[in-house]
Amino acid sequence: MVSQRGLEWETIEYITANSEILLYAWLDTIPSKSADKVNEDIARLELFGLRWGMPHVRKLDEHIWELRTKTGSDIYCVLMFRWHKTTLVLTHGFTKKQNKTPPQEIVRAERHRTDWINRKGV
């Protein structure tokens, strides 16, 4: 897919050393219509990349970004990091219960990023 700025963005799922895909496991726990909406937003993310901006994409710290999907009164979040120039690695998802992203979710995404880089390289 090509973004507005001509960059091609790709999303890939973080895979643990035990071959688990945490994003898929989480998507299986939420209502199917909500999971479909999250997947639609992931497809849009490939079009617009990180510049899609709020309320869809938000930078949480130096390396971690959040993709937000709102369905009804629920907010679903997928955390990710940038790998290489235009690849976004989707680490895991959670249902947001408050306005602020829980710090433990950011720490979890950072751990996944460190693991990924140790196994796959910079």
N, C-alpha and C positions, 0 to 999 in steps of 0.2 A: 504494500500500500504506500501511497505517496502523500506526504503531509502538505500543508499549505506552503511551507518553506522549501519544498522539493526534497526533503529528507525522507528516506524510506525507513519506517519504524517497524520493529519486530518485537513481539512479546513471546517469551518462553517461560515455562513453569520451572520453578526451583525444584530440583530432585535431590532428596537426601542421599547420603552415602548408602542407605539401605533400600534405595530405589522407590521411596515413597514420594508421592506428589501431594504435598500438604494442601495445596489449593483445591485439588479435586476432592480430597477427603472432606474439606470444609463445605464445598458446594453441595455435596451429597446430604449435608445436614440441614440446609435451608430449604424453604418451599421452592418447588420447581419453577414457578413463575418468577420468583426472585432470582434464582440461579440463571435463568434465561436472560434476565435484565442485566445481571452482572456480566455475562458473556457478551451481550450486545455492547456494553460499555468498554469491555476489553477490545472488541473489534474497532470501536471508535478511537480508542487509545492508539491503535496502530495507524490510524489516519492522521491524528493530530499530535501525537507524542506528548511530551511533558508540557508543551506550551498550551495545551487545551485549557488549563487554568481552572480556577474556582468557578463553580462549586464542584467540579469533577475531579480535578487533580490538584494536589497541594504538596509542597515540599515540607517534610517534617523535621529533618536535620540535614547534615552535610551530605549523606548518601541515600537516605530513605525518602520515598515518595508514597503518597496515598491516593488510590483511585476510589472515589466515593460514588456509590449507587444508591439512590433514594427510591424506595417503593412504598407508597402510602406513608406511614409514620416511621418506617424502619429505614435505617441507614446501614448499608453493607460496605465494608472497606476491604480493599486488597492492597497490601503493602508490596513495594517493589524497589528495585535499585537499578541504576543504569550500568550496563556492562558493555564494554566497547563503546562505540560512538552512538549507535541508534538501536541497541538491543535493551529491552526492559525485562528484567527477571522478576517474575511475580512470585513472591515468597509464600504468602499465606493470606487468609482472609479471616474476618471476624465481624460480628454484628456490633455496631457502635451503639452504646447505651447512653453516652453523654456527649457533650459538645467537643471536649478535648479527647484526643487519641490517648488511650492508656499507655503510660511509659513502658510497661512490660511488653506491649506489642511492638514498640519501636526497638527495644532491646532484642527481642526475638528476631525481628527482621535483620538487625545488624549481625546477630550470630549466624543467620543463614547466609548473609552476604560474605562474611569472613570464611565460612566453610566453603562456599562456592568458589571464591577466589583461590583458596588453598588447593582445591581440587582441579579447577579449570584454568586458572591463571588470570592475569589482569586483563 
